[in-house]
């Protein structure tokens, strides 16, 4: 089972690629000017500390940034919570610490609650992606699946259905590992359909993904599983 979960984590990594780094701090847009500057400086410092694996100092710095926010349910607060979640997720995977993975789950759930309240679908997709990756790390296949599937209607609402391949490919890995090759093949074929849409290359590029490479990889997996259309 441990090997299975390691493979799941690799599969889930695909869904987190486009959300791995937040550099423009656009979610601080509704923060007052003075607090904006202080928050941005704290986040840059915390991000650097997290990159250096100095998790305790990073945690303290993210907490300071969160305490600065007058509105605890705005996009800035969600951004900070998401960054804290990413830090705990990295720490939990690196140190194999379940408690940190649970903390990551809590941060992402709080961010999701804020993003749902302000109806920020793009950020909700990010939250769902991070939660799916966290549950994969915790070995929770059911929640891993549920948080992947939850992204599909959001992609549809945003007019970017071609990005559903980021859901179908990890799901295919899950079902294949569970012994359900038929469903795994159906999902890979669906991923291929999305990746061959005319808009796929442009849409994927917006999120730092190369649709052509992803299509080649999907075709490889289809061939390995001997899927038939």
C-alpha positions in Angstrom: 0.0 0.0 0.0 2.8 2.4 0.8 4.2 2.0 -2.8 0.7 2.6 -4.1 0.4 5.9 -2.2 3.8 7.0 -3.4 2.6 6.5 -7.0 -0.5 8.4 -6.2 1.5 11.3 -4.9 3.4 11.4 -8.2 0.2 11.3 -10.2 -1.3 14.0 -8.0 1.7 16.2 -8.6 0.4 17.0 -12.1 -2.6 18.8 -10.8 -0.4 21.1 -8.6 2.1 22.1 -11.3 0.2 25.1 -12.5 -0.3 26.4 -9.0 3.2 25.7 -7.6 4.4 29.2 -7.3 2.5 32.5 -6.7 4.7 35.4 -7.6 2.5 38.4 -8.5 0.6 38.8 -5.2 -2.5 39.9 -7.2 -4.7 38.6 -4.4 -3.5 41.4 -2.2 -5.4 43.9 -4.4 -8.1 44.5 -1.8 -5.6 45.3 0.9 -5.0 48.9 2.1 -1.8 50.4 0.7 0.3 50.3 3.9 -0.8 46.8 4.8 -0.3 45.7 1.2 3.4 46.7 1.4 4.0 45.1 4.8 2.1 42.0 3.7 4.0 41.7 0.5 7.4 42.0 2.3 6.4 39.4 4.9 5.2 37.0 2.2 8.4 37.3 0.2 10.5 36.7 3.3 8.3 33.7 4.3 8.4 32.2 0.8 12.2 32.5 0.8 12.4 30.8 4.3 10.1 28.0 3.1 12.2 27.5 0.0 15.2 27.1 2.3 13.3 24.6 4.4 13.4 26.9 7.4 9.8 25.9 8.1 9.5 27.3 11.7 10.6 30.8 10.7 8.4 30.6 7.6 5.4 29.7 9.7 6.0 32.6 12.1 6.4 35.0 9.2 3.2 33.8 7.4 1.3 34.1 10.7 2.5 37.7 11.1 1.2 38.5 7.6 -2.1 36.9 8.4 -2.4 38.9 11.7 -2.0 42.1 9.7 -5.2 41.6 7.7 -8.2 43.6 9.0 -10.5 41.5 6.9 -9.9 37.8 7.7 -12.2 36.6 4.9 -10.7 38.4 1.9 -8.5 37.2 -1.0 -5.3 38.3 0.8 -6.1 36.1 3.8 -6.9 33.2 1.5 -3.6 33.7 -0.3 -1.7 33.6 3.0 -3.6 30.5 4.2 -2.8 28.8 0.9 0.9 29.6 1.2 0.9 28.3 4.8 -0.8 25.1 3.6 1.8 24.6 0.9 4.5 25.0 3.4 3.0 22.4 5.8 2.4 20.1 2.8 6.1 20.4 1.8 7.2 19.9 5.4 4.9 16.9 5.9 6.1 15.2 2.8 9.8 15.9 3.6 9.7 14.9 7.2 6.9 12.2 6.7 5.0 14.0 9.5 1.2 13.3 9.4 0.5 16.2 11.7 1.9 18.7 9.2 -0.2 17.2 6.5 -3.3 17.6 8.6 -2.3 21.2 9.2 -1.9 21.6 5.5 -5.5 20.3 5.0 -6.8 22.7 7.6 -5.1 25.7 5.9 -6.4 24.7 2.4 -9.9 24.2 3.7 -10.0 27.6 5.3 -8.7 29.2 2.1 -11.4 27.3 0.1 -14.1 28.6 2.5 -13.0 32.2 1.8 -12.7 31.7 -2.0 -16.1 30.0 -2.2 -17.6 32.9 -0.2 -16.2 35.5 -2.6 -16.9 33.2 -5.6 -13.3 33.1 -6.9 -13.5 30.0 -9.0 -9.9 30.1 -10.2 -8.7 30.1 -6.6 -11.2 27.4 -5.7 -9.6 25.2 -8.3 -6.2 25.9 -6.8 -7.6 25.0 -3.3 -9.2 21.8 -4.6 -5.9 20.8 -6.4 -3.9 21.4 -3.2 -6.4 19.4 -1.1 -6.3 16.5 -3.6 -2.5 16.5 -3.3 -2.7 16.6 0.5 -5.1 13.7 0.6 -2.9 11.7 -1.8 0.0 12.3 0.7 -2.3 11.1 3.5 -3.3 8.1 1.6 -7.0 9.0 1.5 -8.1 7.8 -1.9 -11.7 8.8 -1.6 -11.0 12.5 -0.8 -8.2 12.5 -3.3 -10.8 11.5 -5.9 -13.6 13.8 -4.7 -11.4 16.9 -4.7 -10.2 16.1 -8.2 -13.7 15.7 -9.5 -14.9 18.9 -7.8 -12.7 20.9 -10.2 -14.6 19.8 -13.4 -17.7 22.0 -13.0 -15.5 24.9 -12.1 -13.4 24.5 -15.3 -16.6 24.3 -17.2 -18.0 27.5 -15.6 -14.7 29.2 -16.5 -14.9 28.0 -20.1 -11.6 26.0 -19.8 -12.9 22.4 -20.1 -9.6 21.4 -21.9 -7.9 21.7 -18.5 -10.0 18.8 -17.3 -7.1 16.6 -18.4 -5.4 17.7 -15.1 -8.2 15.8 -13.4 -8.6 12.8 -15.7 -4.9 11.8 -15.7 -4.5 11.5 -11.9 -7.9 9.8 -11.7 -6.8 7.3 -14.3 -3.7 6.5 -12.2 -6.0 6.0 -9.2 -8.4 3.6 -10.9 -5.6 1.7 -12.6 -3.8 1.2 -9.3 -7.1 0.0 -7.8 -7.3 -2.6 -10.6 -10.0 -0.9 -12.6 -8.2 -0.7 -15.9 -11.4 -0.1 -17.9 -12.2 3.1 -16.0 -8.5 4.1 -16.1 -8.6 3.8 -19.9 -11.8 5.8 -20.3 -10.3 8.6 -18.3 -7.0 8.6 -20.3 -9.0 8.7 -23.5 -11.0 11.6 -22.1 -7.8 13.3 -21.3 -6.6 12.8 -24.9 -9.8 14.3 -26.2 -9.4 17.4 -24.1 -5.7 17.7 -25.1 -6.5 17.6 -28.8 -9.0 20.4 -28.7 -7.9 23.5 -30.7 -7.8 25.7 -27.6 -5.9 23.2 -25.4 -2.4 24.5 -26.2 -3.2 28.2 -25.4 -5.3 27.4 -22.3 -2.7 25.1 -20.9 0.1 27.6 -21.5 -1.7 30.1 -19.3 -1.0 27.8 -16.4 2.5 26.8 -17.3 1.6 23.5 -18.9 2.6 22.2 -22.3 -0.4 20.5 -23.8 1.7 18.8 -26.5 3.9 17.1 -24.0 0.9 16.1 -21.8 -0.7 14.6 -24.9 2.4 12.6 -25.7 2.4 11.3 -22.1 -1.3 10.4 -22.2 -0.7 8.6 -25.5 2.1 6.6 -23.9 -0.1 5.6 -21.0 -2.9 4.6 -23.4 -0.5 2.4 -25.3 0.9 0.8 -22.1 -2.5 -0.1 -20.9 -3.6 -1.2 -24.4 -6.7 1.0 -24.2 -9.1 0.9 -27.2 -11.2 3.8 -28.3 
